[in-house]
Amino acid sequence: MANEMNFIKRLKKQNEDALEYVIEEYMPLVKAIALKVLQPMGQASAVDDCINEVFLDVWKHAQTFQGDAVDFKKWIAMVAKYKAIDHYRIYDKRASREQTIDTEPLFQTVRDTQDTVLAREQRNELLFEVAQLDELDRDIFMMKYYLDMKNAEIAETLAITKAAVDNRLYRGKQKLAKSLALKERYV
């Protein structure tokens, strides 16, 4: 366990051998998550791109991670899941856009691409902030906003009251808004 905490400290200090350790140790987990989400698309390059982006994000945002090796595994799994979902959406939109690209004017396509890139960056920031929430709050947010479950369904699934779900969503939104507002000030 001490060795596992050591690699987290070294990773936070941007030590490259710690990143190599993370890649070696967590590649199967990250690849499995990426394959589960992206395999239906039939694009091997999408899986590879996703995996690369996961480890790049882990490298860039290692300083923000707080916790032990078990928490790190959960954190990297959430990053992988969010990245895979992003890639799925991107490839899905690209496929539908390729079907209609002949009918759209060029300037509209450029504007759509810029909007897509901006929306993706904003979504990635939001997903990263959601990943920083407590595990129960993360689960509630994923069920509510990514699985489109109703609050009562979430409460039943997690064996908590609907009022607890409502309160956690409210407090979580406030926490996310505050965190994103702080980031905006420093950008």
N, C-alpha and C positions, 0 to 999 in steps of 0.2 A: 504494500500500500504506500510505503514511503517513496518507493521508486516512481509510482504513478503520480504522486503529488509533485515529485521532482520534475517530471516532464511538463506538467502544467506550468510550474514556475518558469522553466526554461522557455517554454512556448511564449509566455507572456513577455519575456525579454527578447523575443524575436530570434531565438537560437534555432538555426536551421536543422540541427540534428534532432531537436524536439519535434519539428514538423515532419521529418522523415519517420520518426517513431510513430507519430499520430497517423500518418498515411499508412504505414505498415500495419499498425494495430487496428485501425478503424475502417480500412478500405473495404473489407467484406460487408460490414454493416451499411456503409454509405452506398456501396454498389447495389446491395439487395434492395434498399429503399428506392434508389433511382430506377432500378429495373422494374420494380413492382408498379411504379407510377407511369413510367415511360415506355415500357415494353409493348403495350398495345399500339403505340404509334409506329412501331417497326423501324425506328431510326436509331441505329447503334451510335451514331455521332451525337445524338441528343443525350444519351446516357453518359458518354465520355465527357461532353461539355458540362453536364450537370455535376459530375464527380469533381472535375477540375475546379468549378466555381465553389463548390462546398469547401474544399480544402483551402482555396484562396480566401474565402470569407473567414474561415477558422483562423487563418494566419493573420488577417487584417484586424479581426475583432477579438483576438485572444485576451487582450487586456481587460475587456469588459466581463469576461467569464469569472464567476465566483462560485466556488464549491469544490467538491472532491472529485475523484475519478469516476464515481458512479454518476454524479451530476454531469460531468463532462460527457459521458457516453450519451446521456439523455439529451444534452445540449446539441451535440454533433448530429444526433439522429433527427432532432427537430429542424436544424439547419438544412440537413439533407432532404427532409420531407418538403419543406417550404421551397427549396430550390427546384426540386423535381416538379412540384405543382406549378411553379413559375414557367419552367421549360415546357411542360405539357400545354399550358395555356398559350405560350408563344408559338409552339409548333402547330397547335390547333388553329390559332388565328392565322398563321402563315398559310396553312392549307386552304382555309376558307377565303383568304385574300387572293391567293393564286387563282382561285376559280373565278373571281370577279375583277381581276386586275385589268383585263382587256377593256372593260367598260368604264373604268375610272380615269379621270384626267390625272396627269402626272403630278400637278401641284397638290391635289388632294391626297395622293399617295404619300408624298413627302411630309405633309402636315400630319397625316395619320401615323406615320413612322415616328415622327418626333413626339407626338402625343403618347404613343405606345412606349417609347423609351422612357419618357418622363414618368408615366404611370408605373412602369416596371420598377424604376428606381424608388419611387414613393412606396410602392407595395413592398419592396425588399426592406426598406427602412422600417415600415410598420411590422412586417413579419419578424424582423430581428428584435424589435421592441417587445412583441408578443412573446417571443421565445425567452425573454428575460423575466416574464411573470412567473408566479408560483405555478407548480404543476397543475393544480386543480383549476386555476384561472386560465391557463393555457388550454386545457382540455375544453373548458366552457366556451372560450372564444372560438376554438376550432369547430366545435359542434355547432355553434350559433352562426358563425359567419362563413364557414367553408363547407359545412355539411347542411346548412340551412334548416337546422332542427329548431323546433319551437322550444321556448323556455321550459314548458311542462315536460317535454320529451327529455330534455337535458337533465332536469331534476330527477326524473324516473331512472334514467340511465346511470347517473352518478349517485343515486340513493341519497339525495339531499332535497331540501324543500325548494319549491319554485321561488319563494321569497329570497332564499339564499342565492339562487342563480341570478335573480334580478339585481340583488345587491352587489354581487361579484362582478356582473357585467357593468353596472354603473361605476363602481370604484375602479375597475380595470380601465374603462374608457377615460376616466379622469387621470389615472396614472399615465396612460399612453399619451394623452393630450399634453400633459405637463412635460413628459420626457421628450416628445417630438418638438414641443415649443422651445425647450432648452437647446436642442440640437440646432434648430433654425436660427437661434440667436448667435450661435458660434460659427455658423457657416458663412 
